[in-house]
């Protein structure tokens, strides 16, 4: 028997459908049923009008059958349950609904304003009714009671409620899902969210795994714990396993393109560069030039070049007696400089590519060997700009209509974000030939950006909420 038929049969004991097509018999709060469970003559006939209302349900457009009763719009229960993936079953003269995840239940009875949601008693504004063998109910109590969510203007219905809170540290996985840390949780909660709204799970509660570096195939994440132990986390199952036994300080983890090695800055003072085999866990030292404060390590696709930043600090000077009064610090050459190292070349020495005293962020090695980075004035007197270090060591600026705040390498070139003169935040895709495509624009501040494997989608954090951007449209995954 189809849902609509047995629902009508189950509810017929509490509601009579009138012979006329324009009215429905609704039991009043004071009416009583006779021994055969039919509504008594004290029930009042209420005029009803059929109609439809369009909603977007989990991304699909659905036209719902409705019934206007006494100024209120009721929705077809069987259609509503089907569209949000809820189950229906008779239960002692009433109807029981349960959500697709088995987390919520609702028990209701036609003609009765009182209903149970997860065992607690609630009240409908208008009691459910049966009209032309279909049961009609209020929309909001049913959807929200089953863990769903409604939004108006435009009409949007989610079969599962989105997780609420402040989120950060975004990562994409190989199957197109997003992993993020719930920053305002009392204990560590790392969520995995589908781009289908409401479909999410708590992925991990490991404190050390709140941030990790994702492998090129997006199946693994690498992170170090408080002891310096390198660990791998399976981005499908959440399983964590140690890699090797080395417990030296490791920062700026960078995977090789084939996923067989992880490069990193090593040492308490970030003075070395090393690599570890993903297969064996063996650590190999690459550079130990005693130059401290290395960061932002990048490895070329062919693994022939390493690029990194050195934070050059002030130089202390003293007189021959080394008195405290004579101590001075020369900051004239302090700043961040980009270095390049030829990998696989015996006795290769790092080469400084820059000498300017600007702050340098987000270096990326391009396919042609050039290096793009974000240049920022340490005194804030000039706007941030993107610069390119050409293979011949010349440096050129990249002209954009935004002050760049972030950039990242993708297969098609670069993704950059920044603020325009009108105050909007814009995200662009930059092709190697300089062609620019706007991907998204908003009046709000974008706190974080992550790019999907194929570069077609962006995950962004705006005011702590996660949005997915595709084809210029934003889909909010959290609230």
CORUR-V903261 format. One record per residue. N is the residue number from 0. OMEGA is omega in whole degrees, -180 to 180 (none if undefined). BURIAL is # if it has 24 or more other C-alpha atoms within 12 Angstrom, else .. D_LAST is the distance of its C-alpha to the last C-alpha in Angstrom with 1 decimal. Layout:
BEGIN
n=N omega=OMEGA burial=BURIAL d_last=D_LAST
n=N omega=OMEGA burial=BURIAL d_last=D_LAST
END
This chain:
BEGIN
n=0 omega=180 burial=. d_last=39.4
n=1 omega=-178 burial=. d_last=36.4
n=2 omega=-175 burial=# d_last=33.4
n=3 omega=-178 burial=# d_last=34.2
n=4 omega=-177 burial=. d_last=37.8
n=5 omega=174 burial=. d_last=37.3
n=6 omega=180 burial=# d_last=34.6
n=7 omega=-180 burial=# d_last=37.1
n=8 omega=-178 burial=# d_last=39.8
n=9 omega=-176 burial=# d_last=37.9
n=10 omega=-178 burial=# d_last=36.9
n=11 omega=-179 burial=# d_last=40.3
n=12 omega=-176 burial=# d_last=41.5
n=13 omega=-180 burial=# d_last=39.4
n=14 omega=176 burial=# d_last=39.4
n=15 omega=174 burial=# d_last=42.2
n=16 omega=-178 burial=# d_last=41.7
n=17 omega=180 burial=# d_last=44.2
n=18 omega=-178 burial=. d_last=46.7
n=19 omega=-179 burial=. d_last=45.6
n=20 omega=-174 burial=. d_last=42.9
n=21 omega=-178 burial=. d_last=41.5
n=22 omega=179 burial=# d_last=40.8
n=23 omega=-180 burial=# d_last=39.3
n=24 omega=179 burial=# d_last=40.5
n=25 omega=-180 burial=# d_last=37.9
n=26 omega=175 burial=# d_last=38.9
n=27 omega=-177 burial=# d_last=38.9
n=28 omega=-178 burial=. d_last=37.8
n=29 omega=-176 burial=. d_last=41.5
n=30 omega=179 burial=. d_last=42.8
n=31 omega=178 burial=. d_last=44.2
n=32 omega=178 burial=. d_last=44.8
n=33 omega=-179 burial=. d_last=48.3
n=34 omega=180 burial=. d_last=49.5
n=35 omega=174 burial=. d_last=48.6
n=36 omega=175 burial=. d_last=45.0
n=37 omega=-178 burial=# d_last=45.3
n=38 omega=-177 burial=# d_last=44.0
n=39 omega=-177 burial=# d_last=46.9
n=40 omega=179 burial=. d_last=48.4
n=41 omega=177 burial=. d_last=46.4
n=42 omega=-177 burial=# d_last=43.4
n=43 omega=177 burial=. d_last=42.7
n=44 omega=-179 burial=# d_last=42.3
n=45 omega=179 burial=# d_last=39.3
n=46 omega=-178 burial=. d_last=39.2
n=47 omega=180 burial=# d_last=36.5
n=48 omega=179 burial=# d_last=35.5
n=49 omega=179 burial=# d_last=34.0
n=50 omega=177 burial=. d_last=31.5
n=51 omega=176 burial=. d_last=28.6
n=52 omega=-179 burial=. d_last=25.1
n=53 omega=175 burial=. d_last=23.2
n=54 omega=169 burial=# d_last=19.6
n=55 omega=-176 burial=# d_last=17.7
n=56 omega=-179 burial=# d_last=17.1
n=57 omega=177 burial=# d_last=15.3
n=58 omega=-180 burial=. d_last=16.8
n=59 omega=176 burial=. d_last=20.1
n=60 omega=-178 burial=. d_last=21.8
n=61 omega=175 burial=. d_last=23.2
n=62 omega=-177 burial=. d_last=25.7
n=63 omega=173 burial=# d_last=25.6
n=64 omega=-176 burial=# d_last=28.8
n=65 omega=179 burial=# d_last=28.6
n=66 omega=176 burial=# d_last=31.1
n=67 omega=-179 burial=# d_last=31.4
n=68 omega=176 burial=# d_last=32.9
n=69 omega=179 burial=. d_last=33.9
n=70 omega=179 burial=. d_last=31.4
n=71 omega=-180 burial=# d_last=28.4
n=72 omega=178 burial=# d_last=27.0
n=73 omega=-175 burial=# d_last=27.0
n=74 omega=177 burial=# d_last=25.9
n=75 omega=-176 burial=# d_last=28.0
n=76 omega=-177 burial=# d_last=27.0
n=77 omega=179 burial=# d_last=28.5
n=78 omega=179 burial=# d_last=26.8
n=79 omega=180 burial=# d_last=23.3
n=80 omega=-179 burial=# d_last=23.8
n=81 omega=-175 burial=# d_last=25.0
n=82 omega=180 burial=# d_last=22.2
n=83 omega=175 burial=# d_last=19.4
n=84 omega=180 burial=# d_last=21.6
n=85 omega=176 burial=# d_last=22.5
n=86 omega=180 burial=# d_last=26.0
n=87 omega=175 burial=# d_last=28.6
n=88 omega=177 burial=# d_last=31.7
n=89 omega=-180 burial=# d_last=34.3
n=90 omega=175 burial=. d_last=34.5
n=91 omega=177 burial=. d_last=37.5
n=92 omega=179 burial=. d_last=37.6
n=93 omega=179 burial=# d_last=33.9
n=94 omega=176 burial=# d_last=31.1
n=95 omega=176 burial=# d_last=28.6
n=96 omega=177 burial=# d_last=25.4
n=97 omega=-176 burial=# d_last=23.4
n=98 omega=-175 burial=# d_last=20.3
n=99 omega=-180 burial=. d_last=20.8
n=100 omega=180 burial=. d_last=19.8
n=101 omega=-177 burial=. d_last=22.1
n=102 omega=-174 burial=. d_last=19.7
n=103 omega=176 burial=# d_last=20.0
n=104 omega=175 burial=# d_last=23.1
n=105 omega=174 burial=# d_last=24.2
n=106 omega=-178 burial=# d_last=27.8
n=107 omega=179 burial=# d_last=29.1
n=108 omega=178 burial=# d_last=32.5
n=109 omega=-180 burial=# d_last=33.6
n=110 omega=-179 burial=# d_last=35.1
n=111 omega=177 burial=# d_last=33.2
n=112 omega=-178 burial=# d_last=30.4
n=113 omega=176 burial=# d_last=29.8
n=114 omega=179 burial=# d_last=27.6
n=115 omega=175 burial=# d_last=26.3
n=116 omega=-176 burial=# d_last=22.7
n=117 omega=176 burial=. d_last=22.7
n=118 omega=-179 burial=. d_last=26.1
n=119 omega=-178 burial=. d_last=25.1
n=120 omega=177 burial=. d_last=26.8
n=121 omega=-176 burial=. d_last=25.0
n=122 omega=171 burial=# d_last=26.4
n=123 omega=170 burial=# d_last=26.0
n=124 omega=177 burial=. d_last=27.0
n=125 omega=-179 burial=# d_last=29.2
n=126 omega=176 burial=# d_last=30.7
n=127 omega=180 burial=# d_last=30.4
n=128 omega=174 burial=# d_last=33.4
n=129 omega=-178 burial=# d_last=35.4
n=130 omega=-178 burial=# d_last=36.7
n=131 omega=177 burial=# d_last=38.9
n=132 omega=175 burial=# d_last=38.1
n=133 omega=179 burial=# d_last=34.3
n=134 omega=-179 burial=# d_last=32.0
n=135 omega=-176 burial=# d_last=29.5
n=136 omega=172 burial=# d_last=26.6
n=137 omega=-174 burial=# d_last=23.9
n=138 omega=-171 burial=# d_last=20.8
n=139 omega=-179 burial=# d_last=17.9
n=140 omega=-178 burial=# d_last=19.5
n=141 omega=-177 burial=# d_last=20.1
n=142 omega=-179 burial=# d_last=16.8
n=143 omega=180 burial=# d_last=14.7
n=144 omega=177 burial=# d_last=17.6
n=145 omega=176 burial=# d_last=17.5
n=146 omega=-179 burial=# d_last=13.9
n=147 omega=-174 burial=# d_last=12.7
n=148 omega=179 burial=# d_last=10.6
n=149 omega=174 burial=# d_last=12.1
n=150 omega=179 burial=. d_last=11.6
n=151 omega=176 burial=. d_last=14.7
n=152 omega=2 burial=. d_last=16.5
n=153 omega=180 burial=. d_last=16.6
n=154 omega=-179 burial=. d_last=16.7
n=155 omega=-179 burial=# d_last=14.1
n=156 omega=177 burial=# d_last=14.0
n=157 omega=-178 burial=# d_last=12.3
n=158 omega=175 burial=# d_last=14.7
n=159 omega=179 burial=# d_last=12.3
n=160 omega=177 burial=# d_last=9.0
n=161 omega=177 burial=# d_last=6.2
n=162 omega=-178 burial=# d_last=6.3
n=163 omega=176 burial=. d_last=4.6
n=164 omega=178 burial=# d_last=6.5
n=165 omega=-176 burial=# d_last=8.5
n=166 omega=175 burial=# d_last=9.8
n=167 omega=175 burial=# d_last=13.1
n=168 omega=-176 burial=# d_last=16.3
n=169 omega=173 burial=# d_last=15.7
n=170 omega=172 burial=# d_last=18.4
n=171 omega=175 burial=# d_last=19.3
n=172 omega=-176 burial=# d_last=21.5
n=173 omega=-179 burial=# d_last=24.5
n=174 omega=173 burial=. d_last=23.1
n=175 omega=175 burial=# d_last=20.2
n=176 omega=-175 burial=# d_last=17.4
n=177 omega=175 burial=# d_last=15.3
n=178 omega=-177 burial=# d_last=15.7
n=179 omega=178 burial=# d_last=13.7
n=180 omega=175 burial=# d_last=14.1
n=181 omega=-169 burial=# d_last=11.8
n=182 omega=-176 burial=# d_last=13.4
n=183 omega=178 burial=. d_last=12.9
n=184 omega=179 burial=. d_last=14.1
n=185 omega=174 burial=. d_last=17.6
n=186 omega=-176 burial=. d_last=19.1
n=187 omega=176 burial=. d_last=18.5
n=188 omega=178 burial=# d_last=15.8
n=189 omega=-175 burial=# d_last=15.8
n=190 omega=167 burial=# d_last=13.6
n=191 omega=-175 burial=# d_last=14.9
n=192 omega=173 burial=# d_last=12.8
n=193 omega=176 burial=# d_last=14.5
n=194 omega=167 burial=# d_last=14.1
n=195 omega=-174 burial=# d_last=14.2
n=196 omega=176 burial=# d_last=10.7
n=197 omega=-179 burial=# d_last=10.4
n=198 omega=-176 burial=# d_last=13.4
n=199 omega=177 burial=# d_last=12.9
n=200 omega=172 burial=# d_last=15.1
n=201 omega=-170 burial=# d_last=15.9
n=202 omega=-178 burial=# d_last=18.4
n=203 omega=175 burial=# d_last=20.2
n=204 omega=-180 burial=# d_last=20.7
n=205 omega=-176 burial=# d_last=23.4
n=206 omega=-176 burial=. d_last=23.3
n=207 omega=-174 burial=# d_last=25.3
n=208 omega=179 burial=# d_last=23.2
n=209 omega=174 burial=# d_last=20.0
n=210 omega=-179 burial=# d_last=21.6
n=211 omega=177 burial=# d_last=24.2
n=212 omega=-172 burial=# d_last=26.1
n=213 omega=178 burial=# d_last=25.7
n=214 omega=-179 burial=# d_last=29.0
n=215 omega=179 burial=# d_last=30.0
n=216 omega=177 burial=# d_last=29.5
n=217 omega=176 burial=# d_last=26.0
n=218 omega=-176 burial=# d_last=27.1
n=219 omega=171 burial=# d_last=27.6
n=220 omega=179 burial=# d_last=26.2
n=221 omega=179 burial=# d_last=28.7
n=222 omega=176 burial=# d_last=28.2
n=223 omega=177 burial=# d_last=30.5
n=224 omega=-175 burial=# d_last=30.4
n=225 omega=179 burial=. d_last=31.8
n=226 omega=-178 burial=. d_last=35.3
n=227 omega=179 burial=. d_last=35.2
n=228 omega=177 burial=# d_last=35.2
n=229 omega=-179 burial=# d_last=33.6
n=230 omega=173 burial=# d_last=31.5
n=231 omega=176 burial=# d_last=30.1
n=232 omega=178 burial=# d_last=27.0
n=233 omega=-175 burial=# d_last=27.0
n=234 omega=174 burial=# d_last=23.7
n=235 omega=-175 burial=# d_last=24.4
n=236 omega=-175 burial=. d_last=25.4
n=237 omega=180 burial=# d_last=24.2
n=238 omega=-178 burial=. d_last=27.9
n=239 omega=178 burial=# d_last=29.1
n=240 omega=179 burial=. d_last=32.7
n=241 omega=176 burial=# d_last=34.7
n=242 omega=-178 burial=# d_last=36.4
n=243 omega=-178 burial=# d_last=39.9
n=244 omega=-178 burial=. d_last=41.0
n=245 omega=-178 burial=# d_last=41.0
n=246 omega=175 burial=. d_last=39.2
n=247 omega=179 burial=# d_last=39.8
n=248 omega=-179 burial=# d_last=37.0
n=249 omega=177 burial=# d_last=35.1
n=250 omega=174 burial=# d_last=32.7
n=251 omega=180 burial=# d_last=31.5
n=252 omega=-178 burial=# d_last=31.6
n=253 omega=-179 burial=# d_last=32.4
n=254 omega=168 burial=# d_last=33.1
n=255 omega=-176 burial=# d_last=36.1
n=256 omega=-180 burial=. d_last=35.5
n=257 omega=177 burial=. d_last=37.2
n=258 omega=-176 burial=# d_last=35.1
n=259 omega=-179 burial=. d_last=38.3
n=260 omega=172 burial=# d_last=38.1
n=261 omega=177 burial=# d_last=35.7
n=262 omega=-180 burial=# d_last=36.9
n=263 omega=169 burial=# d_last=36.0
n=264 omega=-172 burial=# d_last=37.2
n=265 omega=173 burial=# d_last=39.2
n=266 omega=-179 burial=# d_last=40.7
n=267 omega=-179 burial=. d_last=39.9
n=268 omega=-180 burial=. d_last=40.6
n=269 omega=-174 burial=# d_last=39.0
n=270 omega=-177 burial=# d_last=42.6
n=271 omega=170 burial=# d_last=42.8
n=272 omega=-178 burial=# d_last=41.4
n=273 omega=176 burial=# d_last=41.5
n=274 omega=177 burial=# d_last=40.3
n=275 omega=177 burial=# d_last=39.8
n=276 omega=179 burial=# d_last=40.7
n=277 omega=-179 burial=# d_last=37.9
n=278 omega=-173 burial=. d_last=40.7
n=279 omega=-176 burial=. d_last=42.9
n=280 omega=-180 burial=. d_last=41.0
n=281 omega=-179 burial=. d_last=43.9
n=282 omega=179 burial=# d_last=43.2
n=283 omega=178 burial=. d_last=45.2
n=284 omega=-179 burial=. d_last=45.7
n=285 omega=-177 burial=# d_last=45.6
n=286 omega=176 burial=# d_last=46.2
n=287 omega=-176 burial=. d_last=47.4
n=288 omega=177 burial=. d_last=48.7
n=289 omega=175 burial=. d_last=47.8
n=290 omega=-173 burial=# d_last=45.6
n=291 omega=173 burial=# d_last=42.7
n=292 omega=172 burial=# d_last=39.1
n=293 omega=179 burial=# d_last=38.3
n=294 omega=174 burial=# d_last=34.7
n=295 omega=-179 burial=# d_last=32.7
n=296 omega=175 burial=# d_last=34.9
n=297 omega=180 burial=# d_last=35.0
n=298 omega=180 burial=# d_last=37.2
n=299 omega=-177 burial=# d_last=38.6
n=300 omega=-180 burial=# d_last=38.3
n=301 omega=179 burial=. d_last=42.0
n=302 omega=177 burial=# d_last=41.7
n=303 omega=-176 burial=. d_last=44.6
n=304 omega=171 burial=# d_last=42.8
n=305 omega=177 burial=# d_last=40.6
n=306 omega=-180 burial=# d_last=39.1
n=307 omega=179 burial=# d_last=37.8
n=308 omega=173 burial=# d_last=37.5
n=309 omega=176 burial=# d_last=39.7
n=310 omega=-178 burial=# d_last=39.0
n=311 omega=-179 burial=# d_last=42.5
n=312 omega=179 burial=. d_last=43.1
n=313 omega=-180 burial=. d_last=45.9
n=314 omega=-180 burial=. d_last=49.5
n=315 omega=177 burial=. d_last=51.3
n=316 omega=-177 burial=. d_last=54.9
n=317 omega=177 burial=. d_last=57.7
n=318 omega=-175 burial=. d_last=61.4
n=319 omega=-179 burial=. d_last=64.0
n=320 omega=179 burial=. d_last=63.9
n=321 omega=178 burial=. d_last=60.1
n=322 omega=-178 burial=. d_last=60.0
n=323 omega=-178 burial=. d_last=56.7
n=324 omega=-177 burial=. d_last=57.8
n=325 omega=-177 burial=. d_last=58.3
n=326 omega=175 burial=. d_last=54.9
n=327 omega=178 burial=. d_last=52.8
n=328 omega=-180 burial=. d_last=49.8
n=329 omega=-180 burial=. d_last=49.9
n=330 omega=-174 burial=. d_last=46.5
n=331 omega=-180 burial=. d_last=48.0
n=332 omega=180 burial=. d_last=46.9
n=333 omega=179 burial=. d_last=43.7
n=334 omega=-179 burial=# d_last=40.5
n=335 omega=-180 burial=# d_last=38.7
n=336 omega=-179 burial=# d_last=40.8
n=337 omega=179 burial=# d_last=40.1
n=338 omega=176 burial=# d_last=42.6
n=339 omega=179 burial=# d_last=43.5
n=340 omega=177 burial=# d_last=45.2
n=341 omega=180 burial=. d_last=47.1
n=342 omega=178 burial=# d_last=46.2
n=343 omega=178 burial=. d_last=49.0
n=344 omega=-176 burial=. d_last=51.7
n=345 omega=178 burial=. d_last=53.9
n=346 omega=178 burial=. d_last=54.1
n=347 omega=180 burial=. d_last=51.7
n=348 omega=177 burial=. d_last=50.7
n=349 omega=179 burial=# d_last=47.4
n=350 omega=177 burial=. d_last=47.8
n=351 omega=-179 burial=. d_last=46.1
n=352 omega=-178 burial=# d_last=44.7
n=353 omega=175 burial=# d_last=43.8
n=354 omega=-179 burial=# d_last=45.5
n=355 omega=-175 burial=. d_last=43.5
n=356 omega=177 burial=. d_last=41.8
n=357 omega=172 burial=# d_last=38.4
n=358 omega=-177 burial=# d_last=35.3
n=359 omega=-177 burial=# d_last=34.4
n=360 omega=170 burial=# d_last=31.1
n=361 omega=176 burial=# d_last=29.9
n=362 omega=179 burial=# d_last=33.3
n=363 omega=178 burial=# d_last=33.4
n=364 omega=-179 burial=# d_last=36.5
n=365 omega=-176 burial=# d_last=37.0
n=366 omega=-179 burial=# d_last=39.0
n=367 omega=180 burial=. d_last=42.1
n=368 omega=177 burial=# d_last=42.1
n=369 omega=-177 burial=# d_last=40.8
n=370 omega=178 burial=# d_last=38.2
n=371 omega=178 burial=# d_last=35.3
n=372 omega=177 burial=# d_last=33.8
n=373 omega=179 burial=# d_last=31.9
n=374 omega=-178 burial=# d_last=34.4
n=375 omega=177 burial=# d_last=33.4
n=376 omega=-179 burial=. d_last=35.9
n=377 omega=180 burial=. d_last=35.9
n=378 omega=178 burial=. d_last=36.9
n=379 omega=-178 burial=. d_last=34.3
n=380 omega=179 burial=. d_last=37.1
n=381 omega=-177 burial=. d_last=36.3
n=382 omega=174 burial=# d_last=33.3
n=383 omega=177 burial=# d_last=31.8
n=384 omega=171 burial=# d_last=33.3
n=385 omega=177 burial=# d_last=33.5
n=386 omega=179 burial=# d_last=36.9
n=387 omega=172 burial=# d_last=38.8
n=388 omega=-177 burial=# d_last=41.6
n=389 omega=177 burial=. d_last=43.9
n=390 omega=178 burial=. d_last=46.1
n=391 omega=177 burial=. d_last=49.0
n=392 omega=175 burial=. d_last=47.1
n=393 omega=-177 burial=. d_last=46.7
n=394 omega=179 burial=. d_last=43.5
n=395 omega=175 burial=. d_last=42.0
n=396 omega=177 burial=. d_last=39.0
n=397 omega=-175 burial=# d_last=36.5
n=398 omega=177 burial=. d_last=36.1
n=399 omega=179 burial=# d_last=32.7
n=400 omega=178 burial=# d_last=31.4
n=401 omega=169 burial=# d_last=28.6
n=402 omega=-171 burial=# d_last=28.8
n=403 omega=177 burial=# d_last=27.5
n=404 omega=-176 burial=# d_last=25.1
n=405 omega=174 burial=# d_last=24.5
n=406 omega=179 burial=# d_last=26.3
n=407 omega=179 burial=# d_last=26.6
n=408 omega=172 burial=# d_last=29.1
n=409 omega=-177 burial=# d_last=28.6
n=410 omega=-177 burial=# d_last=31.3
n=411 omega=-178 burial=# d_last=31.6
n=412 omega=-180 burial=# d_last=32.0
n=413 omega=166 burial=# d_last=29.3
n=414 omega=-179 burial=# d_last=25.7
n=415 omega=177 burial=# d_last=25.5
n=416 omega=179 burial=# d_last=23.1
n=417 omega=-176 burial=# d_last=24.2
n=418 omega=178 burial=# d_last=24.4
n=419 omega=-178 burial=# d_last=26.7
n=420 omega=178 burial=. d_last=29.1
n=421 omega=178 burial=. d_last=27.0
n=422 omega=179 burial=. d_last=24.1
n=423 omega=172 burial=. d_last=21.9
n=424 omega=-176 burial=# d_last=20.6
n=425 omega=176 burial=# d_last=22.0
n=426 omega=-179 burial=# d_last=22.1
n=427 omega=166 burial=# d_last=25.5
n=428 omega=-180 burial=# d_last=27.3
n=429 omega=177 burial=# d_last=30.8
n=430 omega=179 burial=. d_last=33.6
n=431 omega=180 burial=# d_last=36.6
n=432 omega=178 burial=. d_last=38.7
n=433 omega=179 burial=. d_last=36.5
n=434 omega=-175 burial=. d_last=34.9
n=435 omega=177 burial=# d_last=31.5
n=436 omega=178 burial=. d_last=28.7
n=437 omega=-179 burial=# d_last=25.6
n=438 omega=-176 burial=# d_last=22.5
n=439 omega=177 burial=# d_last=19.7
n=440 omega=179 burial=# d_last=19.7
n=441 omega=176 burial=# d_last=17.3
n=442 omega=-179 burial=. d_last=18.0
n=443 omega=179 burial=. d_last=15.3
n=444 omega=175 burial=# d_last=16.2
n=445 omega=-174 burial=# d_last=15.4
n=446 omega=-174 burial=# d_last=15.6
n=447 omega=-179 burial=# d_last=16.2
n=448 omega=173 burial=# d_last=17.4
n=449 omega=-175 burial=# d_last=18.6
n=450 omega=179 burial=# d_last=20.9
n=451 omega=-175 burial=# d_last=21.4
n=452 omega=-178 burial=# d_last=24.9
n=453 omega=178 burial=. d_last=26.3
n=454 omega=-176 burial=# d_last=24.7
n=455 omega=-177 burial=. d_last=23.4
n=456 omega=175 burial=# d_last=19.6
n=457 omega=168 burial=# d_last=17.7
n=458 omega=-178 burial=# d_last=14.5
n=459 omega=173 burial=# d_last=13.3
n=460 omega=177 burial=# d_last=11.2
n=461 omega=-178 burial=# d_last=10.6
n=462 omega=178 burial=. d_last=9.9
n=463 omega=-179 burial=# d_last=8.6
n=464 omega=-180 burial=# d_last=6.0
n=465 omega=175 burial=# d_last=8.0
n=466 omega=173 burial=# d_last=9.8
n=467 omega=-178 burial=# d_last=13.0
n=468 omega=176 burial=# d_last=15.9
n=469 omega=-179 burial=# d_last=18.9
n=470 omega=177 burial=. d_last=21.7
n=471 omega=-179 burial=. d_last=20.2
n=472 omega=-177 burial=. d_last=17.2
n=473 omega=176 burial=# d_last=13.5
n=474 omega=-177 burial=# d_last=11.2
n=475 omega=-177 burial=# d_last=7.5
n=476 omega=179 burial=# d_last=7.0
n=477 omega=-179 burial=# d_last=3.8
n=478 omega=none burial=. d_last=0.0
END
